[in-house]
Amino acid sequence: MWKKVLIVAGIIGAAAMVAKKVKASSDERALWHEATTAPDLR
């Protein structure tokens, strides 16, 4: 029983870490896009 709980907790923890890295990468890419594009002067 405890073995299954630990496995599920490990999977959830790993998924949370992956999601955090993906979000950080996406945020950094958006920041670079904003910093390197010409300003909209309309």
PDBQT receptor file of N, H, CA, C and O in Angstrom, charges set to zero:
ATOM      1  N   MET A   1       0.834  -1.197   0.000  1.00  0.00    +0.000 N 
ATOM      2  CA  MET A   1       0.000   0.000   0.000  1.00  0.00    +0.000 C 
ATOM      3  C   MET A   1       0.876   1.258   0.000  1.00  0.00    +0.000 C 
ATOM      4  O   MET A   1       0.700   2.133  -0.848  1.00  0.00    +0.000 OA
ATOM      5  N   TRP A   2       1.816   1.352   0.943  1.00  0.00    +0.000 N 
ATOM      6  H   TRP A   2       1.959   0.641   1.631  1.00  0.00    +0.000 HD
ATOM      7  CA  TRP A   2       2.662   2.537   1.043  1.00  0.00    +0.000 C 
ATOM      8  C   TRP A   2       3.552   2.693  -0.176  1.00  0.00    +0.000 C 
ATOM      9  O   TRP A   2       3.883   3.806  -0.585  1.00  0.00    +0.000 OA
ATOM     10  N   LYS A   3       3.932   1.561  -0.748  1.00  0.00    +0.000 N 
ATOM     11  H   LYS A   3       3.664   0.657  -0.415  1.00  0.00    +0.000 HD
ATOM     12  CA  LYS A   3       4.788   1.609  -1.935  1.00  0.00    +0.000 C 
ATOM     13  C   LYS A   3       4.059   2.325  -3.078  1.00  0.00    +0.000 C 
ATOM     14  O   LYS A   3       4.652   3.136  -3.788  1.00  0.00    +0.000 OA
ATOM     15  N   LYS A   4       2.777   2.019  -3.247  1.00  0.00    +0.000 N 
ATOM     16  H   LYS A   4       2.295   1.360  -2.670  1.00  0.00    +0.000 HD
ATOM     17  CA  LYS A   4       1.981   2.663  -4.300  1.00  0.00    +0.000 C 
ATOM     18  C   LYS A   4       1.824   4.159  -4.027  1.00  0.00    +0.000 C 
ATOM     19  O   LYS A   4       1.895   4.967  -4.952  1.00  0.00    +0.000 OA
ATOM     20  N   VAL A   5       1.616   4.525  -2.785  1.00  0.00    +0.000 N 
ATOM     21  H   VAL A   5       1.559   3.869  -2.033  1.00  0.00    +0.000 HD
ATOM     22  CA  VAL A   5       1.455   5.936  -2.419  1.00  0.00    +0.000 C 
ATOM     23  C   VAL A   5       2.750   6.698  -2.723  1.00  0.00    +0.000 C 
ATOM     24  O   VAL A   5       2.713   7.802  -3.266  1.00  0.00    +0.000 OA
ATOM     25  N   LEU A   6       3.885   6.106  -2.373  1.00  0.00    +0.000 N 
ATOM     26  H   LEU A   6       3.915   5.209  -1.932  1.00  0.00    +0.000 HD
ATOM     27  CA  LEU A   6       5.165   6.762  -2.641  1.00  0.00    +0.000 C 
ATOM     28  C   LEU A   6       5.428   6.891  -4.136  1.00  0.00    +0.000 C 
ATOM     29  O   LEU A   6       5.953   7.909  -4.587  1.00  0.00    +0.000 OA
ATOM     30  N   ILE A   7       5.071   5.879  -4.902  1.00  0.00    +0.000 N 
ATOM     31  H   ILE A   7       4.645   5.051  -4.536  1.00  0.00    +0.000 HD
ATOM     32  CA  ILE A   7       5.256   5.939  -6.353  1.00  0.00    +0.000 C 
ATOM     33  C   ILE A   7       4.393   7.050  -6.942  1.00  0.00    +0.000 C 
ATOM     34  O   ILE A   7       4.872   7.834  -7.761  1.00  0.00    +0.000 OA
ATOM     35  N   VAL A   8       3.137   7.127  -6.540  1.00  0.00    +0.000 N 
ATOM     36  H   VAL A   8       2.747   6.490  -5.875  1.00  0.00    +0.000 HD
ATOM     37  CA  VAL A   8       2.230   8.168  -7.042  1.00  0.00    +0.000 C 
ATOM     38  C   VAL A   8       2.730   9.554  -6.633  1.00  0.00    +0.000 C 
ATOM     39  O   VAL A   8       2.694  10.487  -7.436  1.00  0.00    +0.000 OA
ATOM     40  N   ALA A   9       3.193   9.691  -5.394  1.00  0.00    +0.000 N 
ATOM     41  H   ALA A   9       3.222   8.933  -4.742  1.00  0.00    +0.000 HD
ATOM     42  CA  ALA A   9       3.714  10.975  -4.927  1.00  0.00    +0.000 C 
ATOM     43  C   ALA A   9       4.955  11.367  -5.736  1.00  0.00    +0.000 C 
ATOM     44  O   ALA A   9       5.135  12.538  -6.073  1.00  0.00    +0.000 OA
ATOM     45  N   GLY A  10       5.800  10.396  -6.043  1.00  0.00    +0.000 N 
ATOM     46  H   GLY A  10       5.654   9.445  -5.769  1.00  0.00    +0.000 HD
ATOM     47  CA  GLY A  10       6.985  10.674  -6.852  1.00  0.00    +0.000 C 
ATOM     48  C   GLY A  10       6.617  11.120  -8.255  1.00  0.00    +0.000 C 
ATOM     49  O   GLY A  10       7.219  12.049  -8.795  1.00  0.00    +0.000 OA
ATOM     50  N   ILE A  11       5.644  10.469  -8.838  1.00  0.00    +0.000 N 
ATOM     51  H   ILE A  11       5.155   9.715  -8.400  1.00  0.00    +0.000 HD
ATOM     52  CA  ILE A  11       5.198  10.837 -10.186  1.00  0.00    +0.000 C 
ATOM     53  C   ILE A  11       4.607  12.247 -10.184  1.00  0.00    +0.000 C 
ATOM     54  O   ILE A  11       4.884  13.042 -11.082  1.00  0.00    +0.000 OA
ATOM     55  N   ILE A  12       3.801  12.550  -9.185  1.00  0.00    +0.000 N 
ATOM     56  H   ILE A  12       3.576  11.904  -8.455  1.00  0.00    +0.000 HD
ATOM     57  CA  ILE A  12       3.202  13.888  -9.090  1.00  0.00    +0.000 C 
ATOM     58  C   ILE A  12       4.287  14.943  -8.883  1.00  0.00    +0.000 C 
ATOM     59  O   ILE A  12       4.232  16.017  -9.480  1.00  0.00    +0.000 OA
ATOM     60  N   GLY A  13       5.259  14.642  -8.049  1.00  0.00    +0.000 N 
ATOM     61  H   GLY A  13       5.304  13.769  -7.564  1.00  0.00    +0.000 HD
ATOM     62  CA  GLY A  13       6.363  15.580  -7.821  1.00  0.00    +0.000 C 
ATOM     63  C   GLY A  13       7.165  15.824  -9.082  1.00  0.00    +0.000 C 
ATOM     64  O   GLY A  13       7.517  16.963  -9.389  1.00  0.00    +0.000 OA
ATOM     65  N   ALA A  14       7.456  14.756  -9.817  1.00  0.00    +0.000 N 
ATOM     66  H   ALA A  14       7.170  13.831  -9.567  1.00  0.00    +0.000 HD
ATOM     67  CA  ALA A  14       8.210  14.895 -11.067  1.00  0.00    +0.000 C 
ATOM     68  C   ALA A  14       7.415  15.709 -12.089  1.00  0.00    +0.000 C 
ATOM     69  O   ALA A  14       7.976  16.557 -12.782  1.00  0.00    +0.000 OA
ATOM     70  N   ALA A  15       6.125  15.453 -12.180  1.00  0.00    +0.000 N 
ATOM     71  H   ALA A  15       5.669  14.763 -11.617  1.00  0.00    +0.000 HD
ATOM     72  CA  ALA A  15       5.280  16.197 -13.116  1.00  0.00    +0.000 C 
ATOM     73  C   ALA A  15       5.240  17.684 -12.747  1.00  0.00    +0.000 C 
ATOM     74  O   ALA A  15       5.247  18.542 -13.630  1.00  0.00    +0.000 OA
ATOM     75  N   ALA A  16       5.197  17.987 -11.462  1.00  0.00    +0.000 N 
ATOM     76  H   ALA A  16       5.191  17.291 -10.745  1.00  0.00    +0.000 HD
ATOM     77  CA  ALA A  16       5.180  19.377 -11.025  1.00  0.00    +0.000 C 
ATOM     78  C   ALA A  16       6.499  20.067 -11.379  1.00  0.00    +0.000 C 
ATOM     79  O   ALA A  16       6.500  21.226 -11.793  1.00  0.00    +0.000 OA
ATOM     80  N   MET A  17       7.617  19.364 -11.219  1.00  0.00    +0.000 N 
ATOM     81  H   MET A  17       7.617  18.422 -10.882  1.00  0.00    +0.000 HD
ATOM     82  CA  MET A  17       8.914  19.954 -11.565  1.00  0.00    +0.000 C 
ATOM     83  C   MET A  17       9.015  20.204 -13.062  1.00  0.00    +0.000 C 
ATOM     84  O   MET A  17       9.519  21.245 -13.483  1.00  0.00    +0.000 OA
ATOM     85  N   VAL A  18       8.541  19.263 -13.867  1.00  0.00    +0.000 N 
ATOM     86  H   VAL A  18       8.131  18.418 -13.525  1.00  0.00    +0.000 HD
ATOM     87  CA  VAL A  18       8.577  19.429 -15.324  1.00  0.00    +0.000 C 
ATOM     88  C   VAL A  18       7.697  20.610 -15.732  1.00  0.00    +0.000 C 
ATOM     89  O   VAL A  18       8.099  21.425 -16.563  1.00  0.00    +0.000 OA
ATOM     90  N   ALA A  19       6.509  20.703 -15.157  1.00  0.00    +0.000 N 
ATOM     91  H   ALA A  19       6.182  20.041 -14.482  1.00  0.00    +0.000 HD
ATOM     92  CA  ALA A  19       5.605  21.809 -15.483  1.00  0.00    +0.000 C 
ATOM     93  C   ALA A  19       6.232  23.145 -15.112  1.00  0.00    +0.000 C 
ATOM     94  O   ALA A  19       6.090  24.120 -15.850  1.00  0.00    +0.000 OA
ATOM     95  N   LYS A  20       6.925  23.203 -13.978  1.00  0.00    +0.000 N 
ATOM     96  H   LYS A  20       7.040  22.411 -13.379  1.00  0.00    +0.000 HD
ATOM     97  CA  LYS A  20       7.579  24.445 -13.547  1.00  0.00    +0.000 C 
ATOM     98  C   LYS A  20       8.680  24.836 -14.525  1.00  0.00    +0.000 C 
ATOM     99  O   LYS A  20       8.817  26.012 -14.861  1.00  0.00    +0.000 OA
ATOM    100  N   LYS A  21       9.471  23.862 -14.988  1.00  0.00    +0.000 N 
ATOM    101  H   LYS A  21       9.360  22.907 -14.715  1.00  0.00    +0.000 HD
ATOM    102  CA  LYS A  21      10.541  24.152 -15.944  1.00  0.00    +0.000 C 
ATOM    103  C   LYS A  21       9.973  24.614 -17.283  1.00  0.00    +0.000 C 
ATOM    104  O   LYS A  21      10.515  25.533 -17.897  1.00  0.00    +0.000 OA
ATOM    105  N   VAL A  22       8.895  23.995 -17.740  1.00  0.00    +0.000 N 
ATOM    106  H   VAL A  22       8.454  23.248 -17.242  1.00  0.00    +0.000 HD
ATOM    107  CA  VAL A  22       8.268  24.379 -19.006  1.00  0.00    +0.000 C 
ATOM    108  C   VAL A  22       7.734  25.803 -18.914  1.00  0.00    +0.000 C 
ATOM    109  O   VAL A  22       7.899  26.590 -19.846  1.00  0.00    +0.000 OA
ATOM    110  N   LYS A  23       7.093  26.136 -17.790  1.00  0.00    +0.000 N 
ATOM    111  H   LYS A  23       6.959  25.496 -17.033  1.00  0.00    +0.000 HD
ATOM    112  CA  LYS A  23       6.565  27.494 -17.623  1.00  0.00    +0.000 C 
ATOM    113  C   LYS A  23       7.698  28.517 -17.579  1.00  0.00    +0.000 C 
ATOM    114  O   LYS A  23       7.593  29.585 -18.182  1.00  0.00    +0.000 OA
ATOM    115  N   ALA A  24       8.766  28.198 -16.878  1.00  0.00    +0.000 N 
ATOM    116  H   ALA A  24       8.851  27.330 -16.389  1.00  0.00    +0.000 HD
ATOM    117  CA  ALA A  24       9.902  29.122 -16.794  1.00  0.00    +0.000 C 
ATOM    118  C   ALA A  24      10.522  29.332 -18.171  1.00  0.00    +0.000 C 
ATOM    119  O   ALA A  24      10.890  30.454 -18.522  1.00  0.00    +0.000 OA
ATOM    120  N   SER A  25      10.636  28.277 -18.940  1.00  0.00    +0.000 N 
ATOM    121  H   SER A  25      10.337  27.366 -18.655  1.00  0.00    +0.000 HD
ATOM    122  CA  SER A  25      11.196  28.377 -20.287  1.00  0.00    +0.000 C 
ATOM    123  C   SER A  25      10.292  29.234 -21.172  1.00  0.00    +0.000 C 
ATOM    124  O   SER A  25      10.773  30.069 -21.938  1.00  0.00    +0.000 OA
ATOM    125  N   SER A  26       8.997  29.025 -21.063  1.00  0.00    +0.000 N 
ATOM    126  H   SER A  26       8.606  28.347 -20.441  1.00  0.00    +0.000 HD
ATOM    127  CA  SER A  26       8.042  29.801 -21.849  1.00  0.00    +0.000 C 
ATOM    128  C   SER A  26       8.088  31.282 -21.465  1.00  0.00    +0.000 C 
ATOM    129  O   SER A  26       8.050  32.156 -22.331  1.00  0.00    +0.000 OA
ATOM    130  N   ASP A  27       8.169  31.550 -20.169  1.00  0.00    +0.000 N 
ATOM    131  H   ASP A  27       8.199  30.840 -19.466  1.00  0.00    +0.000 HD
ATOM    132  CA  ASP A  27       8.239  32.940 -19.704  1.00  0.00    +0.000 C 
ATOM    133  C   ASP A  27       9.511  33.615 -20.209  1.00  0.00    +0.000 C 
ATOM    134  O   ASP A  27       9.476  34.768 -20.637  1.00  0.00    +0.000 OA
ATOM    135  N   GLU A  28      10.631  32.898 -20.161  1.00  0.00    +0.000 N 
ATOM    136  H   GLU A  28      10.659  31.961 -19.814  1.00  0.00    +0.000 HD
ATOM    137  CA  GLU A  28      11.893  33.479 -20.624  1.00  0.00    +0.000 C 
ATOM    138  C   GLU A  28      11.846  33.737 -22.128  1.00  0.00    +0.000 C 
ATOM    139  O   GLU A  28      12.336  34.764 -22.598  1.00  0.00    +0.000 OA
ATOM    140  N   ARG A  29      11.262  32.813 -22.881  1.00  0.00    +0.000 N 
ATOM    141  H   ARG A  29      10.865  31.979 -22.500  1.00  0.00    +0.000 HD
ATOM    142  CA  ARG A  29      11.150  32.991 -24.334  1.00  0.00    +0.000 C 
ATOM    143  C   ARG A  29      10.281  34.208 -24.650  1.00  0.00    +0.000 C 
ATOM    144  O   ARG A  29      10.602  34.974 -25.559  1.00  0.00    +0.000 OA
ATOM    145  N   ALA A  30       9.192  34.394 -23.916  1.00  0.00    +0.000 N 
ATOM    146  H   ALA A  30       8.931  33.772 -23.177  1.00  0.00    +0.000 HD
ATOM    147  CA  ALA A  30       8.320  35.549 -24.129  1.00  0.00    +0.000 C 
ATOM    148  C   ALA A  30       9.049  36.855 -23.795  1.00  0.00    +0.000 C 
ATOM    149  O   ALA A  30       8.889  37.861 -24.487  1.00  0.00    +0.000 OA
ATOM    150  N   LEU A  31       9.848  36.824 -22.726  1.00  0.00    +0.000 N 
ATOM    151  H   LEU A  31       9.978  36.008 -22.164  1.00  0.00    +0.000 HD
ATOM    152  CA  LEU A  31      10.596  38.014 -22.351  1.00  0.00    +0.000 C 
ATOM    153  C   LEU A  31      11.619  38.374 -23.424  1.00  0.00    +0.000 C 
ATOM    154  O   LEU A  31      11.755  39.545 -23.778  1.00  0.00    +0.000 OA
ATOM    155  N   TRP A  32      12.343  37.379 -23.949  1.00  0.00    +0.000 N 
ATOM    156  H   TRP A  32      12.233  36.427 -23.662  1.00  0.00    +0.000 HD
ATOM    157  CA  TRP A  32      13.309  37.644 -25.017  1.00  0.00    +0.000 C 
ATOM    158  C   TRP A  32      12.611  38.165 -26.264  1.00  0.00    +0.000 C 
ATOM    159  O   TRP A  32      13.132  39.055 -26.936  1.00  0.00    +0.000 OA
ATOM    160  N   HIS A  33      11.446  37.628 -26.579  1.00  0.00    +0.000 N 
ATOM    161  H   HIS A  33      11.023  36.906 -26.032  1.00  0.00    +0.000 HD
ATOM    162  CA  HIS A  33      10.700  38.094 -27.749  1.00  0.00    +0.000 C 
ATOM    163  C   HIS A  33      10.330  39.566 -27.577  1.00  0.00    +0.000 C 
ATOM    164  O   HIS A  33      10.470  40.365 -28.504  1.00  0.00    +0.000 OA
ATOM    165  N   GLU A  34       9.860  39.909 -26.390  1.00  0.00    +0.000 N 
ATOM    166  H   GLU A  34       9.746  39.260 -25.637  1.00  0.00    +0.000 HD
ATOM    167  CA  GLU A  34       9.483  41.305 -26.120  1.00  0.00    +0.000 C 
ATOM    168  C   GLU A  34      10.703  42.221 -26.175  1.00  0.00    +0.000 C 
ATOM    169  O   GLU A  34      10.619  43.344 -26.671  1.00  0.00    +0.000 OA
ATOM    170  N   ALA A  35      11.830  41.742 -25.666  1.00  0.00    +0.000 N 
ATOM    171  H   ALA A  35      11.898  40.830 -25.263  1.00  0.00    +0.000 HD
ATOM    172  CA  ALA A  35      13.025  42.577 -25.604  1.00  0.00    +0.000 C 
ATOM    173  C   ALA A  35      13.667  42.768 -26.966  1.00  0.00    +0.000 C 
ATOM    174  O   ALA A  35      14.343  43.774 -27.182  1.00  0.00    +0.000 OA
ATOM    175  N   THR A  36      13.481  41.840 -27.888  1.00  0.00    +0.000 N 
ATOM    176  H   THR A  36      12.932  41.022 -27.713  1.00  0.00    +0.000 HD
ATOM    177  CA  THR A  36      14.183  41.903 -29.166  1.00  0.00    +0.000 C 
ATOM    178  C   THR A  36      13.316  42.336 -30.336  1.00  0.00    +0.000 C 
ATOM    179  O   THR A  36      13.812  42.438 -31.458  1.00  0.00    +0.000 OA
ATOM    180  N   THR A  37      12.047  42.591 -30.108  1.00  0.00    +0.000 N 
ATOM    181  H   THR A  37      11.644  42.508 -29.197  1.00  0.00    +0.000 HD
ATOM    182  CA  THR A  37      11.196  43.053 -31.204  1.00  0.00    +0.000 C 
ATOM    183  C   THR A  37      11.117  44.586 -31.175  1.00  0.00    +0.000 C 
ATOM    184  O   THR A  37      11.266  45.216 -30.128  1.00  0.00    +0.000 OA
ATOM    185  N   ALA A  38      10.882  45.151 -32.335  1.00  0.00    +0.000 N 
ATOM    186  H   ALA A  38      10.761  44.640 -33.186  1.00  0.00    +0.000 HD
ATOM    187  CA  ALA A  38      10.777  46.610 -32.428  1.00  0.00    +0.000 C 
ATOM    188  C   ALA A  38       9.514  47.090 -31.708  1.00  0.00    +0.000 C 
ATOM    189  O   ALA A  38       8.494  46.402 -31.725  1.00  0.00    +0.000 OA
ATOM    190  N   PRO A  39       9.577  48.241 -31.090  1.00  0.00    +0.000 N 
ATOM    191  CA  PRO A  39       8.380  48.756 -30.400  1.00  0.00    +0.000 C 
ATOM    192  C   PRO A  39       7.298  49.144 -31.403  1.00  0.00    +0.000 C 
ATOM    193  O   PRO A  39       7.586  49.557 -32.526  1.00  0.00    +0.000 OA
ATOM    194  N   ASP A  40       6.081  49.005 -30.982  1.00  0.00    +0.000 N 
ATOM    195  H   ASP A  40       5.847  48.670 -30.070  1.00  0.00    +0.000 HD
ATOM    196  CA  ASP A  40       4.939  49.364 -31.812  1.00  0.00    +0.000 C 
ATOM    197  C   ASP A  40       4.639  50.845 -31.586  1.00  0.00    +0.000 C 
ATOM    198  O   ASP A  40       4.086  51.210 -30.549  1.00  0.00    +0.000 OA
ATOM    199  N   LEU A  41       4.995  51.693 -32.536  1.00  0.00    +0.000 N 
ATOM    200  H   LEU A  41       5.445  51.397 -33.378  1.00  0.00    +0.000 HD
ATOM    201  CA  LEU A  41       4.877  53.144 -32.364  1.00  0.00    +0.000 C 
ATOM    202  C   LEU A  41       3.665  53.713 -33.095  1.00  0.00    +0.000 C 
ATOM    203  O   LEU A  41       3.737  54.819 -33.631  1.00  0.00    +0.000 OA
ATOM    204  N   ARG A  42       2.584  53.000 -33.126  1.00  0.00    +0.000 N 
ATOM    205  H   ARG A  42       2.526  52.101 -32.690  1.00  0.00    +0.000 HD
ATOM    206  CA  ARG A  42       1.385  53.503 -33.793  1.00  0.00    +0.000 C 
ATOM    207  C   ARG A  42       0.676  54.517 -32.961  1.00  0.00    +0.000 C 
ATOM    208  O   ARG A  42      -0.356  55.043 -33.377  1.00  0.00    +0.000 OA
TER     209      ARG A  42
